[in-house]
Amino acid sequence: MRQAVLIIDFQHDLVEGTPEESGVHAKENVIEVINQVVQEAHNDHHAIVFIRDLDVANGQGAGFLVHPSIQIPNHAVTFDKAATNSFHGTPLLGYLKEQQIEHVVILGCKTEHCIDTAVRSATVNGFDVTLVADGHTTNGSVVLSAEQMIAHHNQVLHGHYNVEHFAMVRPSTEKLFEPIHDQYRM
């Protein structure tokens, strides 16, 4: 089975924060998880895709770049997006189809925006999804703390389905590139 890992919007200014907006929750842990999962993908020859949001740092400079603590393998591809949805207006869907990807593992930020949308969009576009429970983060809102938002999304996205394809939420300690979706199919 062909698989890919998607690291969404893990960009310097989103992670570290700016004068206008605070940085993300538990960044050190998420950095460790992302690097671990990317290394596993690299070792197993899975596709590795980084997505960057053009809204971050006005799409330029160091603030726009993937956080410098993330190890990016040479064969990784990067797509820039203008929308919350990583599939909208980007080559992502075409790339995944061309690579014959069936399963995507998703990490990054922010939980309630681009992560949520990517999980849902990927299932609609014909992929099984594994959201890494400890591999996505946010800075929270006036309504929910970051911890509450992450826990909420881990609960509601687990088992989220579009009939044939659905999402599973699993911690990074599990073998993420051994998908368990078939155990739950009718």
C-alpha positions as CSV (number, residue, x, y, z in Angstrom):
1,M,0.0,0.0,0.0
2,R,1.3,3.4,-1.0
3,Q,1.2,5.9,1.9
4,A,2.1,9.6,2.5
5,V,2.7,11.8,5.5
6,L,1.3,15.4,5.3
7,I,2.8,18.0,7.6
8,I,0.5,21.0,7.5
9,D,1.3,24.6,8.3
10,F,4.1,23.8,10.8
11,Q,5.6,27.2,10.0
12,H,7.9,29.3,12.1
13,D,5.5,32.1,12.9
14,L,2.5,29.8,13.7
15,V,4.6,27.6,16.0
16,E,6.5,30.4,17.8
17,G,3.9,33.1,17.7
18,T,4.0,36.7,16.6
19,P,3.2,40.0,18.5
20,E,-0.5,39.5,17.3
21,E,-0.9,35.8,18.1
22,S,0.5,33.4,20.7
23,G,2.5,30.3,19.6
24,V,1.1,26.8,19.7
25,H,0.7,24.5,22.7
26,A,3.3,21.8,23.5
27,K,5.5,22.7,20.5
28,E,8.5,20.8,21.8
29,N,6.5,17.5,22.0
30,V,4.9,18.1,18.6
31,I,8.3,18.9,17.0
32,E,9.6,15.6,18.4
33,V,6.6,13.7,17.1
34,I,6.7,15.3,13.6
35,N,10.4,14.5,13.3
36,Q,9.9,10.9,14.4
37,V,7.0,10.3,12.0
38,V,8.8,12.0,9.1
39,Q,11.9,9.7,9.8
40,E,9.7,6.6,9.8
41,A,8.1,7.7,6.5
42,H,11.5,8.4,5.0
43,N,12.9,5.0,6.2
44,D,9.9,3.2,4.7
45,H,10.0,5.2,1.4
46,H,6.6,6.8,1.9
47,A,5.8,10.1,0.2
48,I,6.4,13.2,2.5
49,V,4.5,16.4,1.8
50,F,4.8,19.7,3.6
51,I,2.0,22.2,3.2
52,R,2.6,25.9,3.9
53,D,-0.1,28.6,4.3
54,L,0.6,31.8,2.3
55,D,-1.2,33.8,5.0
56,V,1.6,33.1,7.5
57,A,4.2,35.9,7.5
58,N,2.6,37.2,4.2
59,G,4.1,34.2,2.4
60,Q,7.7,35.3,2.8
61,G,10.8,35.3,5.0
62,A,11.8,33.1,7.8
63,G,8.4,33.3,9.5
64,F,6.8,31.6,6.5
65,L,9.2,28.7,6.3
66,V,8.7,25.3,7.9
67,H,9.9,25.5,11.5
68,P,13.7,25.1,11.5
69,S,13.6,22.3,14.0
70,I,11.8,20.0,11.5
71,Q,14.1,17.7,9.5
72,I,13.0,17.8,5.9
73,P,14.2,14.9,3.7
74,N,15.6,15.8,0.3
75,H,12.8,13.9,-1.5
76,A,10.0,15.7,0.4
77,V,7.7,17.9,-1.7
78,T,6.2,21.2,-0.5
79,F,3.0,22.9,-1.7
80,D,1.8,26.3,-0.8
81,K,-1.9,27.1,-0.2
82,A,-4.1,30.1,0.1
83,A,-7.1,28.4,1.7
84,T,-7.7,26.5,4.9
85,N,-8.1,23.4,2.8
86,S,-4.8,21.9,1.7
87,F,-6.5,20.4,-1.3
88,H,-8.0,23.7,-2.6
89,G,-6.0,25.3,-5.4
90,T,-2.9,23.2,-4.8
91,P,-1.4,20.2,-6.7
92,L,-1.9,18.0,-3.5
93,L,-4.7,15.8,-4.8
94,G,-3.1,15.3,-8.2
95,Y,0.2,14.5,-6.5
96,L,-1.3,11.9,-4.2
97,K,-3.3,10.3,-7.0
98,E,-0.2,10.2,-9.2
99,Q,1.7,8.5,-6.4
100,Q,-1.2,6.1,-6.0
101,I,-1.4,6.9,-2.3
102,E,-4.2,5.2,-0.4
103,H,-3.5,6.2,3.2
104,V,-2.3,9.6,4.6
105,V,-0.9,10.3,8.0
106,I,-1.6,13.9,9.1
107,L,0.3,16.2,11.5
108,G,0.8,19.9,12.0
109,C,-1.3,22.9,13.0
110,K,-3.7,24.4,13.7
111,T,-6.0,21.7,15.0
112,E,-9.4,23.5,14.5
113,H,-8.6,24.9,11.1
114,C,-6.3,23.3,8.6
115,I,-5.9,20.0,10.4
116,D,-9.6,19.4,10.8
117,T,-10.2,20.5,7.1
118,A,-7.4,18.3,5.8
119,V,-8.7,15.2,7.6
120,R,-12.3,15.7,6.3
121,S,-11.2,16.6,2.8
122,A,-8.8,13.6,2.5
123,T,-11.6,11.2,3.3
124,V,-13.9,12.8,0.7
125,N,-11.1,12.6,-1.8
126,G,-10.8,8.8,-1.4
127,F,-8.0,8.4,1.2
128,D,-8.0,6.6,4.5
129,V,-6.6,9.0,7.1
130,T,-4.6,8.6,10.3
131,L,-4.5,11.7,12.4
132,V,-1.6,11.6,14.8
133,A,-3.2,12.3,18.2
134,D,-0.1,13.9,19.7
135,G,1.1,15.3,16.4
136,H,-1.2,18.3,15.9
137,T,-1.5,21.5,17.9
138,T,-3.1,24.9,18.2
139,N,-3.0,28.0,20.5
140,G,-6.6,27.7,21.6
141,S,-9.3,30.3,21.5
142,V,-11.4,32.4,23.9
143,V,-13.9,29.5,23.9
144,L,-11.6,26.4,24.4
145,S,-8.0,26.0,25.6
146,A,-5.5,24.4,23.3
147,E,-5.7,21.2,25.3
148,Q,-9.5,21.1,25.1
149,M,-9.5,21.8,21.4
150,I,-7.0,19.1,20.7
151,A,-8.8,16.5,22.8
152,H,-12.2,17.5,21.2
153,H,-10.8,17.1,17.7
154,N,-9.1,13.8,18.6
155,Q,-12.5,12.5,19.7
156,V,-14.8,13.9,16.9
157,L,-12.4,13.0,14.0
158,H,-11.8,9.5,15.2
159,G,-14.0,7.3,13.0
160,H,-15.1,10.3,10.9
161,Y,-16.2,8.7,7.7
162,N,-17.4,9.3,4.3
163,V,-18.6,5.8,3.7
164,E,-15.7,4.1,2.0
165,H,-12.9,6.1,3.6
166,F,-12.5,7.4,7.1
167,A,-10.2,8.8,9.7
168,M,-8.6,7.0,12.7
169,V,-6.9,9.0,15.5
170,R,-3.8,7.2,16.8
171,P,-0.9,8.2,19.0
172,S,2.6,8.4,17.6
173,T,3.6,5.4,19.7
174,E,1.6,3.1,17.4
175,K,2.8,1.8,14.1
176,L,1.1,4.6,12.1
177,F,2.2,3.1,8.7
178,E,0.4,-0.1,9.5
179,P,-3.1,1.3,9.0
180,I,-6.0,-0.4,10.9
181,H,-8.9,0.9,8.9
182,D,-9.7,-2.5,7.3
183,Q,-10.4,-3.9,10.8
184,Y,-13.5,-1.6,10.9
185,R,-14.8,-1.9,7.4
186,M,-18.1,-3.7,6.9
